[in-house]
């Protein structure tokens, strides 16, 4: 992935400092290593279910174990988006601007859950500047959108201009998925056994 703008992402303040912005990305997106130590960034976890067992997609997530479980299960894995309350809690901070980047609304309820979380917060704090971006993508696509928000914030752009620029950036993105195999599509009924074969 090429990122055409490079800037210092080190956070030099203290955790109790008032933040100028905060970016929340659901756990389908990837947080950069430096973001994981930066209070301006937060991941809100999806929950995955394989064979009746819930697995939280957080820092403890073991991808290799998850893939083994998926391969061994006769049923398709399922996921559930973060709750509106989880988003509300992430939005409830002292940052001047709060942004969320969610998995595509065509693939998940994460975007709708984030909007509900924002509405819950605005019942208590009606002047809060919060905006939810539907990535219309997933994984690194969400990360790139987070980088674009950060770039705009580091340039000192106003809240509304950041929204316009990032929405235009999302419009310019294209996401392609490459499947390793068709087993999950067969298990969830999107492909027949014959077509999957």
BALOBA-1460 file (C-alpha; in Angstrom, 3 decimals):
// residues 197
<rec num="1" residu="x" x="0.000" y="0.000" z="0.000"/>
<rec num="2" residu="x" x="1.397" y="3.374" z="-0.957"/>
<rec num="3" residu="x" x="0.647" y="6.307" z="1.302"/>
<rec num="4" residu="x" x="1.557" y="9.534" z="-0.432"/>
<rec num="5" residu="x" x="1.783" y="11.738" z="2.655"/>
<rec num="6" residu="x" x="4.251" y="11.033" z="5.452"/>
<rec num="7" residu="x" x="4.036" y="12.869" z="8.759"/>
<rec num="8" residu="x" x="5.045" y="12.377" z="12.356"/>
<rec num="9" residu="x" x="2.396" y="10.316" z="14.147"/>
<rec num="10" residu="x" x="4.079" y="10.421" z="17.549"/>
<rec num="11" residu="x" x="1.835" y="11.754" z="20.299"/>
<rec num="12" residu="x" x="3.841" y="13.981" z="22.624"/>
<rec num="13" residu="x" x="1.133" y="14.947" z="25.107"/>
<rec num="14" residu="x" x="0.062" y="13.278" z="28.310"/>
<rec num="15" residu="x" x="-2.986" y="11.024" z="28.477"/>
<rec num="16" residu="x" x="-4.888" y="13.518" z="30.602"/>
<rec num="17" residu="x" x="-4.267" y="16.329" z="28.097"/>
<rec num="18" residu="x" x="-7.290" y="17.538" z="26.153"/>
<rec num="19" residu="x" x="-7.109" y="15.955" z="22.713"/>
<rec num="20" residu="x" x="-7.833" y="17.970" z="19.596"/>
<rec num="21" residu="x" x="-9.172" y="14.875" z="17.839"/>
<rec num="22" residu="x" x="-9.905" y="11.197" z="18.292"/>
<rec num="23" residu="x" x="-10.282" y="8.493" z="15.638"/>
<rec num="24" residu="x" x="-12.182" y="5.292" z="16.393"/>
<rec num="25" residu="x" x="-11.896" y="2.355" z="13.982"/>
<rec num="26" residu="x" x="-13.838" y="-0.872" z="14.370"/>
<rec num="27" residu="x" x="-11.668" y="-3.950" z="14.756"/>
<rec num="28" residu="x" x="-12.053" y="-5.017" z="11.129"/>
<rec num="29" residu="x" x="-9.606" y="-2.173" z="10.432"/>
<rec num="30" residu="x" x="-5.954" y="-2.356" z="11.374"/>
<rec num="31" residu="x" x="-4.435" y="0.066" z="13.884"/>
<rec num="32" residu="x" x="-0.862" y="1.076" z="13.113"/>
<rec num="33" residu="x" x="1.602" y="0.115" z="15.863"/>
<rec num="34" residu="x" x="2.115" y="3.762" z="16.882"/>
<rec num="35" residu="x" x="-1.655" y="4.287" z="17.063"/>
<rec num="36" residu="x" x="-1.965" y="1.515" z="19.655"/>
<rec num="37" residu="x" x="-0.019" y="3.671" z="22.141"/>
<rec num="38" residu="x" x="-1.735" y="6.929" z="21.167"/>
<rec num="39" residu="x" x="-4.876" y="8.019" z="23.087"/>
<rec num="40" residu="x" x="-6.145" y="9.736" z="19.920"/>
<rec num="41" residu="x" x="-6.877" y="6.296" z="18.420"/>
<rec num="42" residu="x" x="-9.140" y="3.529" z="19.633"/>
<rec num="43" residu="x" x="-10.361" y="0.214" z="18.292"/>
<rec num="44" residu="x" x="-13.905" y="-0.944" z="19.053"/>
<rec num="45" residu="x" x="-14.142" y="-4.730" z="18.903"/>
<rec num="46" residu="x" x="-16.402" y="-6.908" z="16.806"/>
<rec num="47" residu="x" x="-17.343" y="-10.332" z="18.184"/>
<rec num="48" residu="x" x="-16.809" y="-13.457" z="16.098"/>
<rec num="49" residu="x" x="-18.648" y="-16.729" z="16.678"/>
<rec num="50" residu="x" x="-17.309" y="-20.103" z="15.576"/>
<rec num="51" residu="x" x="-18.995" y="-23.332" z="16.621"/>
<rec num="52" residu="x" x="-21.044" y="-21.536" z="19.263"/>
<rec num="53" residu="x" x="-18.025" y="-19.905" z="20.920"/>
<rec num="54" residu="x" x="-17.656" y="-16.113" z="20.997"/>
<rec num="55" residu="x" x="-14.231" y="-14.676" z="20.215"/>
<rec num="56" residu="x" x="-13.590" y="-10.975" z="20.854"/>
<rec num="57" residu="x" x="-11.613" y="-9.317" z="18.064"/>
<rec num="58" residu="x" x="-9.317" y="-7.340" z="20.341"/>
<rec num="59" residu="x" x="-5.618" y="-7.403" z="21.277"/>
<rec num="60" residu="x" x="-5.988" y="-11.002" z="22.488"/>
<rec num="61" residu="x" x="-7.283" y="-12.262" z="19.102"/>
<rec num="62" residu="x" x="-5.311" y="-15.256" z="17.786"/>
<rec num="63" residu="x" x="-5.822" y="-15.302" z="14.025"/>
<rec num="64" residu="x" x="-4.167" y="-18.689" z="13.449"/>
<rec num="65" residu="x" x="-6.377" y="-20.328" z="16.100"/>
<rec num="66" residu="x" x="-9.463" y="-18.615" z="14.646"/>
<rec num="67" residu="x" x="-8.701" y="-19.891" z="11.129"/>
<rec num="68" residu="x" x="-8.177" y="-23.425" z="12.483"/>
<rec num="69" residu="x" x="-11.567" y="-23.260" z="14.208"/>
<rec num="70" residu="x" x="-13.252" y="-21.982" z="11.035"/>
<rec num="71" residu="x" x="-11.737" y="-24.793" z="8.951"/>
<rec num="72" residu="x" x="-12.796" y="-27.423" z="11.510"/>
<rec num="73" residu="x" x="-16.368" y="-26.163" z="11.948"/>
<rec num="74" residu="x" x="-19.100" y="-27.500" z="9.645"/>
<rec num="75" residu="x" x="-20.924" y="-24.184" z="10.059"/>
<rec num="76" residu="x" x="-20.075" y="-20.739" z="8.791"/>
<rec num="77" residu="x" x="-18.529" y="-18.320" z="11.299"/>
<rec num="78" residu="x" x="-20.686" y="-15.342" z="12.277"/>
<rec num="79" residu="x" x="-19.833" y="-11.891" z="13.503"/>
<rec num="80" residu="x" x="-21.632" y="-9.239" z="15.462"/>
<rec num="81" residu="x" x="-20.832" y="-5.563" z="15.363"/>
<rec num="82" residu="x" x="-19.843" y="-3.460" z="18.372"/>
<rec num="83" residu="x" x="-22.832" y="-2.312" z="20.411"/>
<rec num="84" residu="x" x="-24.106" y="1.278" z="20.251"/>
<rec num="85" residu="x" x="-23.071" y="1.608" z="23.919"/>
<rec num="86" residu="x" x="-19.485" y="0.559" z="23.076"/>
<rec num="87" residu="x" x="-19.374" y="3.293" z="20.449"/>
<rec num="88" residu="x" x="-20.999" y="5.840" z="22.781"/>
<rec num="89" residu="x" x="-18.343" y="5.134" z="25.414"/>
<rec num="90" residu="x" x="-15.557" y="5.553" z="22.822"/>
<rec num="91" residu="x" x="-17.059" y="8.847" z="21.605"/>
<rec num="92" residu="x" x="-17.434" y="10.230" z="25.143"/>
<rec num="93" residu="x" x="-14.137" y="12.067" z="25.507"/>
<rec num="94" residu="x" x="-12.764" y="15.600" z="25.673"/>
<rec num="95" residu="x" x="-11.553" y="15.679" z="22.059"/>
<rec num="96" residu="x" x="-12.697" y="18.650" z="19.963"/>
<rec num="97" residu="x" x="-13.432" y="16.384" z="16.990"/>
<rec num="98" residu="x" x="-14.338" y="12.686" z="17.112"/>
<rec num="99" residu="x" x="-14.425" y="10.487" z="14.020"/>
<rec num="100" residu="x" x="-15.355" y="6.842" z="13.578"/>
<rec num="101" residu="x" x="-14.456" y="4.647" z="10.617"/>
<rec num="102" residu="x" x="-16.554" y="1.513" z="10.240"/>
<rec num="103" residu="x" x="-16.622" y="-1.596" z="8.135"/>
<rec num="104" residu="x" x="-18.779" y="-1.097" z="5.032"/>
<rec num="105" residu="x" x="-22.472" y="-0.760" z="5.878"/>
<rec num="106" residu="x" x="-23.104" y="-3.255" z="3.041"/>
<rec num="107" residu="x" x="-21.186" y="-5.908" z="5.003"/>
<rec num="108" residu="x" x="-21.944" y="-5.161" z="8.657"/>
<rec num="109" residu="x" x="-24.203" y="-3.322" z="11.093"/>
<rec num="110" residu="x" x="-21.146" y="-1.534" z="12.546"/>
<rec num="111" residu="x" x="-21.960" y="1.765" z="10.803"/>
<rec num="112" residu="x" x="-25.575" y="1.784" z="12.056"/>
<rec num="113" residu="x" x="-24.412" y="0.865" z="15.556"/>
<rec num="114" residu="x" x="-21.927" y="3.754" z="15.520"/>
<rec num="115" residu="x" x="-24.661" y="6.181" z="14.411"/>
<rec num="116" residu="x" x="-26.866" y="4.990" z="17.291"/>
<rec num="117" residu="x" x="-23.925" y="5.417" z="19.670"/>
<rec num="118" residu="x" x="-23.394" y="8.957" z="18.403"/>
<rec num="119" residu="x" x="-27.081" y="9.749" z="18.904"/>
<rec num="120" residu="x" x="-26.914" y="8.406" z="22.476"/>
<rec num="121" residu="x" x="-23.947" y="10.675" z="23.199"/>
<rec num="122" residu="x" x="-25.661" y="13.695" z="21.647"/>
<rec num="123" residu="x" x="-28.622" y="13.246" z="23.990"/>
<rec num="124" residu="x" x="-26.183" y="14.088" z="26.804"/>
<rec num="125" residu="x" x="-23.788" y="16.331" z="24.863"/>
<rec num="126" residu="x" x="-25.704" y="17.902" z="21.976"/>
<rec num="127" residu="x" x="-22.754" y="20.080" z="20.898"/>
<rec num="128" residu="x" x="-20.321" y="17.165" z="20.521"/>
<rec num="129" residu="x" x="-18.614" y="17.168" z="17.117"/>
<rec num="130" residu="x" x="-18.817" y="13.512" z="16.074"/>
<rec num="131" residu="x" x="-18.906" y="12.107" z="12.562"/>
<rec num="132" residu="x" x="-19.174" y="8.513" z="11.350"/>
<rec num="133" residu="x" x="-17.504" y="7.474" z="8.089"/>
<rec num="134" residu="x" x="-18.933" y="4.450" z="6.282"/>
<rec num="135" residu="x" x="-15.666" y="3.145" z="4.828"/>
<rec num="136" residu="x" x="-17.470" y="1.249" z="2.062"/>
<rec num="137" residu="x" x="-14.406" y="-0.951" z="2.511"/>
<rec num="138" residu="x" x="-12.748" y="-3.126" z="5.154"/>
<rec num="139" residu="x" x="-9.392" y="-3.911" z="6.746"/>
<rec num="140" residu="x" x="-6.595" y="-1.698" z="5.364"/>
<rec num="141" residu="x" x="-9.207" y="0.454" z="3.587"/>
<rec num="142" residu="x" x="-10.396" y="1.589" z="7.025"/>
<rec num="143" residu="x" x="-6.804" y="2.233" z="8.112"/>
<rec num="144" residu="x" x="-6.126" y="4.403" z="5.059"/>
<rec num="145" residu="x" x="-9.223" y="6.460" z="5.877"/>
<rec num="146" residu="x" x="-7.933" y="6.875" z="9.440"/>
<rec num="147" residu="x" x="-4.619" y="8.113" z="8.011"/>
<rec num="148" residu="x" x="-6.473" y="10.599" z="5.802"/>
<rec num="149" residu="x" x="-8.391" y="11.952" z="8.812"/>
<rec num="150" residu="x" x="-5.132" y="12.275" z="10.746"/>
<rec num="151" residu="x" x="-3.484" y="14.069" z="7.808"/>
<rec num="152" residu="x" x="-6.352" y="16.575" z="7.655"/>
<rec num="153" residu="x" x="-6.278" y="17.124" z="11.430"/>
<rec num="154" residu="x" x="-2.496" y="17.668" z="11.399"/>
<rec num="155" residu="x" x="-3.065" y="20.323" z="8.703"/>
<rec num="156" residu="x" x="-5.457" y="22.091" z="11.099"/>
<rec num="157" residu="x" x="-8.471" y="21.889" z="8.784"/>
<rec num="158" residu="x" x="-11.927" y="22.737" z="10.164"/>
<rec num="159" residu="x" x="-14.245" y="19.845" z="11.131"/>
<rec num="160" residu="x" x="-16.606" y="20.262" z="8.146"/>
<rec num="161" residu="x" x="-13.725" y="20.490" z="5.651"/>
<rec num="162" residu="x" x="-12.203" y="17.310" z="7.057"/>
<rec num="163" residu="x" x="-15.536" y="15.541" z="6.532"/>
<rec num="164" residu="x" x="-15.731" y="16.740" z="2.914"/>
<rec num="165" residu="x" x="-12.131" y="15.784" z="2.099"/>
<rec num="166" residu="x" x="-12.366" y="12.353" z="3.705"/>
<rec num="167" residu="x" x="-15.719" y="11.564" z="2.041"/>
<rec num="168" residu="x" x="-14.140" y="12.505" z="-1.312"/>
<rec num="169" residu="x" x="-11.202" y="10.221" z="-0.477"/>
<rec num="170" residu="x" x="-13.596" y="7.353" z="0.304"/>
<rec num="171" residu="x" x="-15.324" y="7.964" z="-3.052"/>
<rec num="172" residu="x" x="-11.946" y="7.547" z="-4.776"/>
<rec num="173" residu="x" x="-11.143" y="4.199" z="-3.132"/>
<rec num="174" residu="x" x="-11.745" y="0.800" z="-4.684"/>
<rec num="175" residu="x" x="-11.628" y="-2.398" z="-2.632"/>
<rec num="176" residu="x" x="-10.819" y="-5.811" z="-4.060"/>
<rec num="177" residu="x" x="-11.046" y="-9.049" z="-2.098"/>
<rec num="178" residu="x" x="-9.040" y="-12.151" z="-2.973"/>
<rec num="179" residu="x" x="-10.320" y="-15.393" z="-1.468"/>
<rec num="180" residu="x" x="-7.973" y="-18.183" z="-0.436"/>
<rec num="181" residu="x" x="-10.809" y="-20.692" z="-0.859"/>
<rec num="182" residu="x" x="-14.588" y="-20.830" z="-1.229"/>
<rec num="183" residu="x" x="-15.384" y="-22.893" z="1.877"/>
<rec num="184" residu="x" x="-16.913" y="-20.050" z="3.894"/>
<rec num="185" residu="x" x="-19.129" y="-19.062" z="0.966"/>
<rec num="186" residu="x" x="-20.225" y="-22.688" z="0.663"/>
<rec num="187" residu="x" x="-20.874" y="-23.007" z="4.414"/>
<rec num="188" residu="x" x="-23.030" y="-19.886" z="4.538"/>
<rec num="189" residu="x" x="-25.073" y="-20.937" z="1.507"/>
<rec num="190" residu="x" x="-23.905" y="-18.253" z="-0.908"/>
<rec num="191" residu="x" x="-22.514" y="-20.981" z="-3.170"/>
<rec num="192" residu="x" x="-23.841" y="-24.480" z="-3.690"/>
<rec num="193" residu="x" x="-21.499" y="-27.422" z="-3.097"/>
<rec num="194" residu="x" x="-21.298" y="-27.966" z="-6.849"/>
<rec num="195" residu="x" x="-20.469" y="-24.318" z="-7.616"/>
<rec num="196" residu="x" x="-17.911" y="-24.186" z="-4.800"/>
<rec num="197" residu="x" x="-16.309" y="-27.367" z="-6.155"/>
